[in-house]
């Protein structure tokens, strides 16, 4: 059995190495390393995949969030609501721009932002909501969009972990994660479901004017060379990464199917076990399993993780500390106990290896090793 990894990028590459190597070589031979034709070609392919009018690539997922917020015209002091249970980048970009992050608890089953909690904290200063599509499935967007309409708010979707997931609205409409609100943002970090061989990100929208602003801000605030109409940044996806992503995008649905098959194996192995809870599936979203995250019940997580590591099995904790208890985001309005669901998750979740190259032997070994510990 091969060495078990959280994500096996090497084997994934080996299966499509011919296509990847050819794509990289074409960029090198053209010497168009920045804003080469591969960037536009990849953006067009992703637009087609997502069913969205505009995809604007950028340097990374964090830049995508920042640029999108700048393009929406958010100003210092404006309040932006997001989930307490998420990676720090979501709140980081809000704070970096002088905006006020307003944190809320999450749904205890899906781990995604709770629309009822959002409704309770909307104030005259609220200007936007950032739902995070966590671990591979969509937050419940219908009630969030209803709140946005009622209060005239922007919706910026953080879909770094759920690219390719489908949200099914109550009216039956199916939309890709990130294409429902005003703008969606994603990351192409190597371990993401669609990952490049370095850093990368993108923003997408159906709003022509917003797309124009995003492109301008990402390019030093200029729409014409040396004419700067706004404060901007320098954030771009290089041609080599775009060429790699263009190849891998063709396999994204296949990759999702492989992750879903691995998740189904785990589900069956752990079904109805009193000491753990398998990931819940949102009733109105598909799940592309960026992570397979279980909730432990009465199990020593530290010792379980040590047990797995002793058997050569990595396991990760996403996330060990809630945002509202992080030193950088301490706020008098929050204290220990403010977000009980998030705090419970931070103390009880564990993510097991899940990736496109897992085989039955690996899955059996991992699941048996987990059960071996919790059944003792």
ABEGO torsion letter per residue (X at the ends): XBBBBABBAAAAAAAAAAAAAAAAAAAAAAGBABGBAAAAAAAAAAAAAAGBABBBBBABAAAAAAAAAAAAGBBBGBBBBBBABBBAAAAAAAAAAGBBBBBBBBBAAAGBBBAAAAAAABBAABABBBBBBBGGBBBBAAAAAAAAAAAGBBBBBBAAAABGBBBBBAAGBBBBBGAABABBBBBABAABABBBABBBBBBBBABAAAAAAAAAAABGGBABBGBBABBBBBBBBBAAAAAAAAAAAAAAAAAAAAAAAAAAAAAAAABGBAABBBBBBBAABBBAGABBBBBBBGBBAAAAAAAAAAAGBBBBBOBABBAAABAAABBAABBBGABAAAAAAAAABBBBBBBAABBAAAAAAAAAAAAAAAAX
